[in-house]
């Protein structure tokens, strides 16, 4: 998924070429952990809370959502709220594993059949039980609602049926060993059937909300100000602390206002606080800043294979010339670590062993290799090198700095490069609308997958029809189809390595950029939130509790 608002929620600034030159010549001195300081360790879960809290305020950094309907939630803001309201059949945990959730177990009796046993004792907020009928309706809704963000994951589904009081069976058209894991995203969300049938398209709006089974229930949406939720005391999962009774989610986006609220205690917590304020927050006695692992990539997407970026050596040379280490250290305040592959380590999933081995074999430190890049371009025809390469980035501080650093790298190796900065509010049109994108060669993206599974990542970025495969690259389509249909995990893992090797060798259709960490600020009042990037589908707020101070 892509966020049109990167981590620096600050006013856009003018970035000069001189600043880019300073960046290109000075890489970060961090240790490679990608945290807010060279000696910091990444944290998965912050210290557990010891007491109950009546109410906290949590800021949603990307601003007010358009809906709280999980079928239409695929970005930071709605997911950060919805992950505490609506649950999925499987769950992805803060340590990036996929486990049973509303489904207690699943089986695969034949290559095209998945059977799910449902958890008993689960109730919606109104006290009614979750049933197999609710589950069937929820899954089928992805197939009947053309606007569902997760409908594409059901393209291979032939039928969904209730096959027992607590059992649902999914029949597939062809074997698919990615589908099951995707049920840990909102592809597997369960909502109350009768609520959706009663309210129709008004579900998710301020006056209607949703009806789910999660640890917090929808309360009040004061437009332009906040969404209030309260604890679901009938929640089934007693293993989660659930010590905070009420949460107000606020929508501040201005970096200075967020920082002021955090330091004053008016805001008790937030994920991804302003990058410009990280040093100040780290030094403040008003709370504590934690950094956790995340499958977050900042990189460049090939948008046009017909221009100079269609030449493999041009792509490889530009990738070599970019100072990714400097970008991670300076533009992203030490929170970006150069990665070897297009899929970042936090999303390696079932292929972790094989992908780690391959990534280590092609690893560099991410510093610019200007002379090597120039030599590579020596073999490129002059008419290709002379053509202009265009990069479009949104008008925000970090993305502009990144764009200027890329242009500086291109200039140093003799490429004809143009940087276009466009309003952030309209930038997503370049990613999703071919007419807006036109003949643009490169696009910035900050990307995260649905689940910690490399097949999900590759399906979105490098396979025909993938949302982030803007250039229509199809070089791994056959390998991908084979991998998705392969049951044996070891064999599937080796197919993933084959795909990653091909993408790396071609540097197509996405550059290997940097992996970011995930930050969480907790004021002195609360603790317990996962620091790992799990807030988009996992009930993170159920871990919060009083700090005892």
Secondary structure, DSSP 8 states (H G I E B T S, - for coil): -B-SS-S--S------HHHHHHHHT------SS-SSSTT----SB-----B-EEEEEEE-TT---S---GGG--SHHHHHHHTTT-EESEEE-TTS-EEESSEEEEEEEETTEEEEEE-TT-B-TTS-B--HHHHHHHHHHHHH-TT-TTGGGGTTEEEEEEEETTEEEEEESS--SSHHHHTTTGGGEE--HHHHHHHGGGTTSTTT-----SSEEEEEEETTTEEEEEE-TT-S-TTS---EEEEEEE----HHHHHHHHHHTSS-EEES--GGGHHHHHH-TTEEEEEEEEEEEEEEEE--SSSGGGSHHHHHHHHHHS-HHHIIIIITTT-EEE-SSSS-GGG-GGGHHHHHHHHHHT-------HHHHHHHHTTS-HHHHTSEEEEEEESSHHHHHHHHHHHHHHHHTT-EEEEEEE-GGGTHHHHH-HHHHTT--EEEEEE--SSS-HHHHHHHHTSTT-TT-TT---TTHHHHHHHHT---HHHHHHHHHHHHHHHHHHT-SB---EEEEEEEEEETTEE--B-SS-TTTS-GGGG-EE---
